[in-house]
Amino acid sequence: MKIRIVSPKRKNPRLAALASLFFAGLGQVYNGDIVEGSAFVCIQVINICSITIVIGFATYPLVWAYSILDAYKGAEKYNERIAPAQSA
């Protein structure tokens, strides 16, 4: 019986940012940060509902921009964590 070690695949930071550009939180989900991604999705749904009372016009783009940046940096951090495993 052979044991096969599977190393995790690197994440593409641009794809993570693009996913969050489509909708906040999707890039985090792509990176494997399900809880953080779900939080961004929930916050944006609340922001969409808040647009009717004007506050969403300010908060939606701020959270969206932060989500894109966070997804990009999250993919880079993920790749740094798995780099030693792939070079071994």
C-alpha positions as CSV (number, residue, x, y, z in Angstrom):
1,M,0.0,0.0,0.0
2,K,1.5,3.3,-1.1
3,I,0.8,6.6,0.7
4,R,0.6,9.5,-1.6
5,I,1.2,13.0,-0.3
6,V,-0.9,15.6,-2.1
7,S,0.4,19.1,-1.8
8,P,-2.1,22.0,-1.8
9,K,-2.4,24.0,-5.0
10,R,-1.3,27.6,-5.2
11,K,-4.0,30.2,-5.3
12,N,-4.0,32.8,-8.0
13,P,-4.2,36.3,-6.3
14,R,-5.6,37.9,-9.5
15,L,-8.4,35.3,-9.7
16,A,-9.2,35.8,-6.0
17,A,-9.4,39.6,-6.6
18,L,-11.5,39.1,-9.7
19,A,-13.9,36.8,-7.8
20,S,-14.3,39.5,-5.1
21,L,-14.8,42.1,-7.8
22,F,-17.8,40.1,-9.0
23,F,-19.2,40.0,-5.5
24,A,-17.6,40.7,-2.2
25,G,-16.6,37.5,-0.4
26,L,-16.2,35.2,-3.3
27,G,-12.4,35.7,-3.4
28,Q,-12.2,34.7,0.2
29,V,-14.2,31.6,-0.5
30,Y,-11.9,30.8,-3.4
31,N,-9.0,31.1,-0.9
32,G,-10.6,28.7,1.4
33,D,-11.6,31.3,4.0
34,I,-15.2,30.2,4.1
35,V,-16.2,32.0,7.3
36,E,-14.6,35.3,6.2
37,G,-16.1,35.1,2.8
38,S,-19.5,34.4,4.2
39,A,-19.2,37.4,6.5
40,F,-18.4,39.6,3.5
41,V,-21.4,38.3,1.6
42,C,-23.7,38.9,4.6
43,I,-22.3,42.4,5.1
44,Q,-22.9,43.2,1.4
45,V,-26.4,41.8,1.5
46,I,-27.1,44.1,4.5
47,N,-25.5,47.0,2.6
48,I,-27.7,46.4,-0.4
49,C,-30.7,46.5,1.8
50,S,-29.4,49.6,3.5
51,I,-29.2,51.5,0.2
52,T,-32.9,52.3,0.6
53,I,-31.9,54.3,3.7
54,V,-28.9,55.9,2.0
55,I,-26.2,54.5,4.3
56,G,-25.5,51.6,1.9
57,F,-24.3,54.0,-0.8
58,A,-21.3,54.8,1.5
59,T,-20.7,51.4,3.0
60,Y,-21.1,49.1,0.0
61,P,-18.2,50.4,-2.1
62,L,-15.9,50.5,1.0
63,V,-16.6,46.9,1.9
64,W,-16.4,45.8,-1.7
65,A,-13.0,47.5,-2.2
66,Y,-11.6,46.0,1.0
67,S,-12.9,42.6,0.0
68,I,-11.0,42.7,-3.3
69,L,-7.8,43.8,-1.6
70,D,-8.2,41.2,1.2
71,A,-8.8,38.4,-1.3
72,Y,-5.7,39.3,-3.2
73,K,-3.5,39.4,-0.1
74,G,-5.2,36.3,1.3
75,A,-4.2,34.3,-1.8
76,E,-0.6,35.6,-1.5
77,K,-0.5,34.6,2.2
78,Y,-1.9,31.1,1.4
79,N,0.8,30.6,-1.2
80,E,3.5,31.7,1.3
81,R,2.2,29.1,3.8
82,I,2.3,26.2,1.3
83,A,5.6,27.2,-0.4
84,P,7.7,25.1,2.0
85,A,5.5,22.1,1.4
86,Q,5.8,22.4,-2.4
87,S,9.6,22.8,-2.4
88,A,10.1,19.6,-0.2
